[in-house]
């Protein structure tokens, strides 16, 4: 599992979220965890959402829904513990 160049660049870009500074990569990861879990449950998060966009941004591989959720949660945990 390798990450994309855009994801690596977003680790150094920051946004304001509820008055606190947060990396754009972490925000995208948190939202993508939610979206993949909705997709796993059979729901599409919004009409312009595609799992291939998430896979390309984070460098996820595979087609198994639970496997993709596990991969994105691992990325989230690495960002939290960093």
N, C-alpha and C positions, 0 to 999 in steps of 0.2 A: 504494500500500500504506500504509494508516494503521493505527496501533495502537489498541487499546481503552483505555478509561479505567482498567480494572482492571490492565492491563499497566503503564501509566504509574504507577499508585499503588504497584505492587509493586516498582518500581525503588528506592523509598525505604524499603522494609521489608527487614529483614535477619534472617537465620537463622544458626544455627551449623551448620557442616558440617565434620566431621572436625576440630573445634577451631578452625576459621577462620570469620570473618564473611563471609557471601555474600549478595548481594541475592536476594530471592525471585524476581524477574524473571529473573535469570541462571540460577538453578537450574531454573526452569520451561523456560527456553530450551534448556538442555543436555539435559534429559530429553526434550523435544519433538523435538530433532534426532534423538536415538536412535529415538524412537517413529516418526517419519515415515520414517526409513530402513528400519525393519522393515516398515512398511506398504507402502513402495515395493517391497520384496522379496516381498510377498505374505503377510506375517504380521500378525496383529492383536496389538499389544503386550499387552493384557489384555482381558478380556471386557467391561469397562465403558468402553473407550476408543472414541472417535469422532473422526474427522478434523474434523468440524464444530466440535467443542469447541476444538480447536487453532486452527482458522481464525478463530473468533470472538475468542479470547483475544489472538491476535497481530495480527489484522486482515489475514490472508492472503487472497489472491484467486486464483481459478482452480481448475481441476480436474486439471491435469496433475501427476502425481506428482513428476516431477523438478523442475518449476517450483516446487512447494511446498517441496521440500527446499532448493532454491536460495534461496528467500525466507527460510526460517528460518535457514539458515547465514549469510546476510547480516546478519540481526538479531543472531545470536550474535557475529559478527565486530565489529559496531558496539559491542556491549556490552563486548567484550574490549578494544578499542582506545580506549575512552572514558576 
